[in-house]
Amino acid sequence: MPYKARSVSFVLKVLRILNKRMKLTEDDQRYYQNQEKGFQGEVQFDVLTEKLKRSSYILNDLQLEHNKSSFQLDSSLIFQDTYSLFDVKNFEGEFVYDAEYFKTHSGRDIQNPLDQLKRSKLLLSNLLQSVGSKLTVEAYVIFINPQFTLFQTPPDLPFVLPTQLDRFMKKLDQKPSRLNQSHKNLADQLISLHQLVPPILQLPAYNYEEMKKGMTCSKCNSFSVTIVGKKLICNNCGCIELVTVAVMRNVEEFKLLFPEQKITTNVIHEWCGIVDSRKRISRVLGKNLKITGLGQWAFYE
Ligand SMILES: [Zn+2]
């Protein structure tokens, strides 16, 4: 069991909503697909770390800051003497190693993740020092996709290629792992420092007007849904959800995209589209959120 479980990142959550509610440019679409793929790769690596028998604190996804520099760790394992951090890459295809880029035939080169790894390692080491931890930081790039090949990789790099992964995990499982309160304290401290929203957001530009309004199915994301009584029924996959739950799910989407905007009955009525009565929206919001103000000035938090 991970001590800190992985959840979908803020950026990926927003990208998923944007992808269904607006037309992404080709570049943004690729960026979104890469994020989605990266997340899947991380989840695959989580399966491997959870299989380890030695005790360690598993911290999945940490967004941290030290000396005003922010850094993100895909996966961390706190052992007795070491802090092992992993940058997980779900690259696919054949590449040729180069100090700056992994080169490919198609010309779609990928930046060598080594610099990023070194930076994270240094910042984490400094952060650990500042909180009095004496753990040695080990950092690796994990290439999780079995369809990934990197030709001419120098042997001394902290890279774990798909063919080496099995052996690597076995080696991790031999680390000394007598954990005490100080390890737990460190894990707790890092979790408390974790930032839910990264300070620098890489997101496509978007605005309210261009968003497709309406409620979507929770399973297949289709906008083709019908309200029958208290239920929202998807015309595409047949999924049934309570209207109350569906409205709140769509309110959450709105809040993620427009955190500055006030939640009012009018706004959500327009956002959800297919709920015909404003009263119904107002009832759902009233039940689930706290109302501030009166009448036309009322908003929900
Ligand atoms: Zn559906």
Residues whose N, C-alpha, C, O or C-beta is under 5 A from the ligand:
A	BS01	ZN	C217 K219 C220 N221 S222 C234 N236 C237 G238 C239
